[in-house]
Structure formats: C-alpha cells, structure tokens
C-alpha cells in the first residue's frame, strides 16, 4: 500500500562483540547500561529500518548484529557514533561490518517475481538470517549475458525447491570489499544447509571466488538480544514498563498512519500490520498464514473489510483476521487497538 517513488537504500550489517569484562560490573550498572544502549538504538527506528539478531552460540567472534537500511550514509554514521558513545559502547568491538545498497537485478526471472531484488527492503521476520559477503571471479563478468542469465535461472530453479527460504541480495561494488551481501531468511537451518549443498552443484558455483565468513543470525527483539549477552536481564522489566494497565503499548503516532495507509510495527518480538481504514484502525499479525508475505504491504479492498495479501491472492477479514478467500486456510492473530492523544496503541 506504500505509494510514491521508491528510493534505493543503503544497507549495513554491523556485527558487535562485547568485552567479557563488562559482565563484572554490578547488576544495577548492567541494567542501566542495557537500557541506555537500547534507548539509543531505538531512537533511530524512525530514521531507518533496524532488525536485531543474536550470534551468541552460533559464532565465537561476534555476539550480535544490527541489520540497518536507510537512504543516506549519514544516518548509518550517526547511529554508530551514538552506539559507541553509550557507556556499554566502551565495551563493544566491531569484528565485522558490511556496507551495501539495494539494486534491481540485471537478470530476469519472469516465473519468480519474488526474486526481483528489492529497492526497499522488507525483511520477512523469519527466525534466522544466514548472511555472507560474496565475490564472483572476474571471468564471470566476461561471459555473455545470455550465458549468465541461464546460470542464474538454474540458481533460481534450485531455490524454488525451498520456498520457505527467501533471499535478500544487496550490492557492494565499489562501496565495500565484497561485491554482494547475500542474506537468506528462513525458519529451518537444515533446509538452508540442504539448499546451499545443492547450489554447490550448479554451474554458477564454479564462478564463486569468496563466500565467507558465513553468519547464522537469530532474530530477536533488541531487549532479547541484549539479554542474550548475559549479565542482568532487562527484557521483562522493559516490556512491563512500556505497557499500560490494560496491556497496551504505543506503536505509532496518528501522523504516521494517514487514512488508507498501512505500516508494520512491533510489539516485543511480534511484527504487526497496522491499518487506517477511513479512520478505523486495525492491527493484525504481519505474516500471512499461507506463505511469508508481509501483510502490511497488502491492500484493503473497496469494501473496507477485506485485506488482500500481496503475494498469492489470499484474503482476510481485516476486522477479525479470519480467512476470506484465496489459498489461505488459517486465520491470523488480531490485536486490540486504541488511540490516546496522537498515539496508536496495540495490545
Ligand atoms: S503468502 Fe499470502 S496468500 Fe500466499
């Protein structure tokens, strides 16, 4: 439903490692510092897309990763300066950092429009993100376009066997050391492993120069990421403080959601699609129960009651979350919504 011109985004993957000495501080200091760092990062949520992932338990040389996307480099720089200006920032190192940009693919996949790389990133909020920098050999670029297209089509055909794995490719040529940043979202690490093994047998694989280091990142709310670092726990404390007596939490302002608009918002780890249908607000789970489409990118039919999924024609009753047509069989969660002053709250 988002309208207007789409601008290309800068994409950054910032990996941080916490100095273990930080955990020797008192519990009070740990709580204060986690709250300060979280507030600092969350202060940038209106300026850029931010997703947080833990790499605790998946890699030894990094603890967490922030996936950022915005339209200008200065926002990325300001965010990093702000992070390292906090008290906890003094204990953080950046073992890896990757910069890239969105760009439409030069290859065509008419049977798989979802393979068309996105100009504006729309993460699917899968449980895991499998990420690596990627460089092709120079002979690849000397091949005729038709030959490369054929090899890329084979790649996509193999990927189609794993419909629950979704690829996000960003381009780094001239901006950073790698050529691409390749991210796969999925809920099953085994499925991703099987896909990668199959891709090794493809013709295009012979033209890979580098595709390491590989990161298995676990998506979590920022509070949960901070708690995964160990030390004093803040996530429950923070969630309780944000909720009112009826369990509602503010997720947007009226100005952010004009009539006819939709927006993806978060309540803890839940991604929620928020709609303004002629002044009535609805909040439903953002993920379609059929595939993995983001319903905040769907459209509301003229009847004001039917929400159309952007992918396969699935329909839901926007008032209840019940299926209303197309391939969807299960309903989606509906959230309570209320407006207080200029704030929209869900619960
Ligand atoms: S993902 Fe929504 S209908 Fe298929």
Boltz pocket constraint, residues with backbone or C-beta under 6 A from the ligand:
constraints:
  - pocket:
      binder: B
      contacts: [[A, 288], [A, 289], [A, 290], [A, 291], [A, 292], [A, 293], [A, 309], [A, 310], [A, 311], [A, 312], [A, 313], [A, 314], [A, 315], [A, 326], [A, 327], [A, 328]]
      max_distance: 6.0
